Amino acid sequence: MSKVTLNNITVDLTHPLRRSIIELSNVVEAAAKRQSDLVWDHGLLNDFVCKIAVELLELVTQEKSYLEATLMRGYLNNTNTADLAFELISQIRPDAYDPVIRRVFGGSE
């Protein structure tokens, strides 16, 4: 079973949640390979990351203590989507490259 650790809280991922993170990784990789002048729907990508965050929070709420769920909620509320995407992707795919992810999310490298 795959695990991710965010804010010092380790979560055992369900298979569907792991698949969502892998799909996010594939989308980010595909977007990074596109020509830089193409328009990318950042809103759709952010929505995808937010969907994963909601599923992750639901999992933490079910499996962890109230304190850990509260800490995770605070972390997810205060982390931007590019940082969260990098944290999730890099723990599933160690070869992930932060500047590429930031470029795809509209940030600078």
C-alpha positions in Angstrom: 0.0 0.0 0.0 1.3 3.5 -0.8 1.7 6.1 1.8 2.1 9.9 1.7 3.3 12.1 4.6 2.0 15.7 4.8 2.5 17.9 7.8 4.2 14.9 9.6 1.0 12.9 9.2 1.4 9.6 7.3 -1.6 8.3 5.4 -2.1 4.9 3.8 -3.6 5.7 0.4 -6.6 3.9 -1.0 -6.1 2.5 -4.4 -8.5 5.1 -6.0 -6.6 8.0 -4.3 -3.3 6.6 -5.4 -4.6 6.3 -9.0 -5.8 9.9 -8.8 -2.3 11.1 -7.8 -0.7 9.1 -10.5 -3.2 10.6 -13.0 -2.3 14.0 -11.7 1.3 13.2 -12.3 0.6 12.1 -15.8 -1.4 15.2 -16.6 1.4 17.5 -15.2 4.0 15.6 -17.2 1.9 15.9 -20.4 1.4 19.6 -19.8 5.1 20.2 -19.2 5.9 18.6 -22.6 3.5 20.8 -24.5 4.7 23.9 -26.2 5.0 26.8 -23.8 2.8 29.1 -26.0 -0.2 26.8 -25.6 -2.9 27.8 -23.2 -3.3 25.5 -20.3 -6.4 25.3 -18.1 -5.0 26.1 -14.7 -8.4 26.2 -13.1 -9.1 22.6 -14.2 -5.8 21.4 -12.9 -6.3 23.2 -9.6 -9.8 21.7 -9.3 -8.2 18.2 -9.8 -5.7 18.9 -6.9 -8.5 20.2 -4.7 -10.5 17.0 -5.4 -7.5 14.9 -4.3 -7.1 17.1 -1.2 -10.8 16.6 -0.2 -10.4 12.8 -0.6 -7.2 12.8 1.4 -8.8 14.8 4.2 -11.8 12.4 4.2 -9.4 9.5 4.6 -7.5 11.2 7.4 -10.7 12.1 9.2 -11.8 8.4 9.0 -8.5 6.8 10.0 -6.6 9.3 12.2 -7.3 11.2 15.4 -9.3 14.4 15.6 -6.1 16.3 16.2 -4.4 14.8 13.2 -7.5 15.5 11.0 -7.5 19.1 12.3 -3.8 19.5 11.6 -4.2 18.1 8.1 -7.2 20.4 7.4 -5.1 23.4 8.4 -2.2 22.2 6.3 -4.4 21.7 3.2 -6.1 25.1 3.7 -2.8 26.9 3.9 -0.9 25.1 1.1 -1.1 26.3 -2.5 -2.0 23.8 -5.1 1.5 23.7 -6.8 3.1 22.9 -3.4 0.5 20.2 -2.6 0.8 18.7 -6.1 4.6 18.5 -5.8 4.4 16.9 -2.3 1.9 14.3 -3.5 3.5 13.6 -6.8 7.1 13.4 -5.5 6.1 10.9 -2.9 4.5 8.6 -5.5 7.1 9.4 -8.2 10.5 10.3 -6.7 11.7 11.5 -10.2 9.3 14.5 -10.1 10.9 17.8 -10.7 9.5 20.8 -8.7 10.3 23.6 -11.3 8.4 21.7 -14.0 5.4 21.3 -11.7 5.4 25.0 -10.8 5.6 26.0 -14.5 2.6 23.8 -15.3 0.7 25.4 -12.4 1.5 28.9 -13.7 4.3 29.7 -11.2 7.9 30.5 -12.0 10.7 28.0 -12.2 
